[in-house]
Amino acid sequence: MDNTKNAVAIQAMQAVIDDYTDKINHLRQSIILLGGNIETENHTPNNNLNVKAPVNLADEAGKFPYPYGKKLRARVQFVFDRENRFMLVREVNEYLIQIEPKLSSEIVGIRNAITNMKQDKLLTSVKTGKSNLSYVWGKPEWLNDDGTIKKEHLYNTDLPEVD
């Protein structure tokens, strides 16, 4: 086959993949909305963080449908919306892995998504310790005027500070 035929064939195959991905994502959301659980395949979460993604990823009104198939940024936003608190990057990562085990190799992508969301003023960071690496992330509106975290959005203080 020449390059033109290859490109057409690849495009057709990609369309089939996209179609099946959409169907799978719709099925997952339907399972979740009906109160079912999406299996986590072979991933064993890091139990040191005690991070648990909810079994049901949507409330009764379907307020938090998990954005399967969307950009990583939308999935990160889901975690912050759902948890409603400041979090370490590794907490966000572990939360997402419990929902989508294939994201176990995406820690850099998750960190980049969070950094980009900070640049767009959707998230902010707060230093929690002496180390230059001790930061938690959350929404700017979760801060008091003096830059401290509002009590109702406080991060998990039982975790080690360095992320």
C-alpha positions in Angstrom: 0.0 0.0 0.0 1.1 3.5 -0.6 1.1 6.3 2.0 -2.3 7.6 0.9 -4.0 4.2 1.2 -2.2 3.7 4.6 -3.5 7.0 5.9 -7.1 6.2 4.8 -6.9 2.7 6.4 -5.5 4.2 9.6 -8.2 6.9 9.7 -10.9 4.2 9.2 -9.5 2.1 12.0 -9.2 5.1 14.3 -12.9 5.9 13.7 -13.8 2.3 14.7 -11.7 2.7 17.9 -13.3 6.0 18.7 -16.8 4.6 18.2 -16.1 1.6 20.5 -14.4 3.9 23.1 -17.5 6.1 23.1 -19.8 3.1 23.5 -17.6 1.7 26.3 -17.6 5.1 28.1 -21.4 5.3 27.8 -21.7 1.8 29.3 -19.4 2.7 32.2 -21.4 5.8 33.0 -24.7 3.8 32.8 -23.3 1.2 35.2 -22.1 4.0 37.6 -25.5 5.8 37.4 -27.2 2.6 38.2 -25.1 2.2 41.3 -22.7 -0.4 39.9 -18.9 -0.6 40.3 -16.3 -0.3 37.6 -13.8 -3.1 38.2 -10.2 -2.0 38.8 -8.7 -5.0 36.9 -5.2 -5.8 38.2 -4.3 -2.6 40.0 -3.5 -2.7 43.7 -3.7 0.8 45.2 -1.0 2.2 47.3 -2.6 1.6 50.7 -0.2 4.0 52.5 -2.3 6.9 51.2 -5.7 5.5 52.3 -7.2 7.1 49.2 -10.4 5.5 48.2 -12.3 6.5 45.0 -16.0 6.1 45.5 -17.7 2.9 44.4 -20.4 5.0 42.8 -18.9 7.8 40.8 -22.1 9.8 40.5 -24.6 11.0 43.1 -28.3 10.3 42.7 -28.8 13.2 40.5 -25.8 12.2 38.3 -24.0 15.4 39.5 -20.5 14.0 39.1 -20.4 11.7 36.1 -16.8 10.6 35.6 -15.4 11.9 32.4 -14.2 8.7 30.8 -12.4 9.3 27.5 -12.0 13.0 28.2 -8.6 14.8 28.6 -6.7 14.1 31.7 -7.4 17.6 32.9 -11.1 16.9 33.0 -10.5 13.8 35.1 -8.3 15.7 37.5 -11.0 18.4 37.8 -13.5 15.6 38.6 -11.3 14.5 41.6 -11.1 18.0 43.0 -14.9 18.6 42.5 -15.7 15.3 44.1 -13.3 15.5 47.0 -13.9 19.2 47.7 -10.6 19.6 49.5 -6.9 20.3 48.9 -4.9 17.2 47.9 -1.4 16.0 47.2 -0.6 15.2 43.6 0.0 11.6 44.5 -3.5 11.4 46.1 -5.1 12.6 42.9 -3.0 10.1 41.0 -4.0 7.2 43.3 -7.7 8.3 43.2 -7.7 8.2 39.4 -5.8 4.9 39.2 -8.6 3.3 41.3 -11.1 4.4 38.7 -8.9 3.8 35.6 -6.0 1.4 36.4 -4.4 2.2 33.0 -3.5 5.7 34.4 -0.9 4.1 36.7 1.8 5.4 34.2 0.4 8.9 34.0 1.8 10.6 37.1 3.8 13.0 35.0 0.7 13.8 32.9 -1.4 14.3 36.1 1.2 16.6 37.5 1.3 18.6 34.2 -2.5 18.8 34.1 -2.5 20.2 37.7 0.3 22.7 36.8 -1.6 23.8 33.7 -4.8 24.2 35.7 -2.8 26.5 38.1 -1.7 28.6 35.2 -5.3 28.9 34.1 -6.2 29.9 37.7 -8.4 26.9 38.2 -6.2 25.5 40.9 -3.7 26.9 43.4 -1.0 25.4 45.6 -0.2 25.9 49.2 3.1 25.1 50.8 2.5 22.8 53.8 6.0 22.2 55.2 9.6 23.2 55.2 10.5 21.4 52.0 10.2 23.1 48.6 8.3 20.0 47.5 5.6 20.2 50.3 2.5 21.5 48.4 -1.1 20.6 48.3 -3.4 21.7 45.5 -7.0 22.9 45.4 -9.3 25.6 44.1 -8.5 29.3 44.8 -11.9 29.8 46.3 -11.0 27.3 49.0 -8.6 29.8 50.5 -9.3 32.5 53.2 -8.3 36.1 52.4 -5.0 35.6 54.2 -4.1 32.6 51.9 -4.8 29.9 54.5 -6.9 26.9 53.7 -10.6 27.1 54.8 -11.3 24.4 57.4 -13.9 22.7 55.2 -11.4 22.2 52.4 -8.4 21.2 54.5 -6.1 18.5 53.1 -5.5 15.1 54.7 -3.1 16.0 57.5 -2.3 12.4 58.3 -0.2 12.1 55.1 3.5 12.9 54.8 4.0 16.5 53.6 6.4 16.0 50.8 4.8 15.1 47.5 
